[in-house]
């Protein structure tokens, strides 16, 4: 006997709302990924602990280092 599972789908009336929110959240993700601070944190996180130490950083200090002088308004 074959067994299949189907993910529940929203009724057709909700589809435009689902598309809207999917596009909205995809856009927000793209904004975050394209932020220079986010890219800098990702680049520093990709370094080894030895490479970070050569730059005078510890892994737990990366966010503080990147965001230093960055004021939230």
N, C-alpha and C positions, 0 to 999 in steps of 0.2 A: 504494500500500500504506500503510495507516495504521500508525503506530507509537505505542505508548503505553507509559508507564512507570508502574509501580506501586511505591509505597513498601513495603518489607517490613513485614509486621505480625507482632506477637508472637503466639505460640500462645495460644489462649483461656485456658489454665491460668495464663498470666502476666498477664492483664488486670487482676486485682485488685491485683497489686503495682504495675503501671504506674499505675493510678488513684490508689493510695495515695501513691506518690512524686510524681506530678503535683500532687496536692492539697497535699502537704507543701511542695514547692518554691514553688507559687503562694502559699501562706501566708507563707513566708519573704520572698518578694518584696514582698508587701503590707505586712509588718512594716517592711521597710526603706524602702519608699516613704512610709509614714506617720510615720516618725521625723522629729521637728521639726528635727534637725540636717541631715538629708538635704534637707528642704524648704528650709531656709535656704541651704544651699550651692547648690541649684538656682536659687533666686531671685537670689542674688548673681551666679551664672554668667550669668544672663540679662541682666544690666546691661552697658552698653557700658564700654569701658576708661575713657572720660571720666567716666562716672558713678561707677565704682569709685574713680578718682583723687580725685573730690570727697569720697568717704568715707574717703580716706586708705588705700586698698587697691590692691594689684596682683592681677591674676588668679591668679598663682601662690601668693599668700598667703591665698586664700579659705579653704581647708580648715584651715589653721593658725589663722586668725582665728575660725572657727566652732567649732573643737574646743578652743580654748584654755580651760583650766580644766576640761576634760572628762577625767576620770580613768577608765581602764579597770580594772576590778576582776576 
